[in-house]
Amino acid sequence: MAVISIIMVTIFAGIRGYVGTDTYSYHMMFRNAEEESLLNLVWSTEVLFAVFIKLITFATSNSFIFLALIAALQGVILIKLINRTKHPAEFMALYISLFYLNFQFNILRGGTAILLLILASKLFYEKNARPFYLVGLVAVTTHYSAIIGLFPMLLNKGEGFLRKVLIFAFSIMAGFGLYMLIVNSSVLSGKYLFLLASISSSEVVPYGLGLFAKILIYIIIFACVVNRVNRFTLTPVFIVLISLMIATIRFSVVDRIEVIVNALFVFWALEVDSAGIKREIRNISIVALVALGLYSSIFKIAMTSDKDMARGAILLDEAHARSPFNPYRFFWEEK
């Protein structure tokens, strides 16, 4: 069933037209690459991705084939991941609901880097040092933001007092950033209060309810899976993740980084061997996270903007998020 779902998502991602908020940019990047040197490409995008683009231009000038090949590459990595994960069904449910529908369908470099980063984390826990470093390097050179997810694993590879000092410093910096975002920002404080007020109102889009429910679910999952073995790796990632979730309210570009850290956290949580009541609560929380992810993708929970906040109200017909997948178009249907 997991393989069938991989085939389905790969096909729909591979034969789409300009569907997706970032897809057009990748079409243009590929077409421009035919006339550019590899050196010029490296200045505009990550090294490995630039090499990949240039190699494809030697075989075809069709940008739709280029996108299809990236989708196929992600499908291959997904198959490798489900062969390594303890829970392939849950893995695919999380992947589709949280990442495929929201980000990876569009962000082709980031989507590939996410999967490579998860594969690196599997190798990290399996203590396969050389493959871990190799896959981690490939992830970073596919999308530089992957270093944020790779950093705590690299710290955990160290030994002794220095490692603990670095992890402590990393956590303090993330905690300070969280404080600045929540407490010490008058702009954001106003937004949080507005989101809290919107929960009890039937006249506004329930984005605030979705945001706070999501944060609560992540807190519960973290409490169920953190232990003496993973605390030095999982805790910094969790603190950074919550900070980024809150920061996306103000800085939308942060979501490109948040999705990397998010993917790493949820799949680490899935692999932890919990027992008893903690395991049951974690499983229920994962189901709730999948349901929330599907709801936000399918029914398009609205995103708020500064203009809406200043106005003090969010109108359903004005602020409702426009899905980049609706309507879906195959590439031969594009004009």
MONOR-V943237 format. One record per helix or strand. SS is the DSSP state (hx for helix, st for strand). FROM is the first residue (numbers start at 1). TO is the last residue. If there is no record, write none. Layout:
SS,FROM,TO
SS,FROM,TO
//
This chain:
hx,2,14
st,16,16
hx,23,33
hx,38,44
hx,47,59
hx,63,84
hx,88,104
hx,108,125
hx,129,142
hx,146,157
hx,160,182
hx,186,199
hx,207,225
hx,231,247
hx,252,271
hx,276,298
hx,306,311
hx,316,319
st,330,330
hx,331,333
//
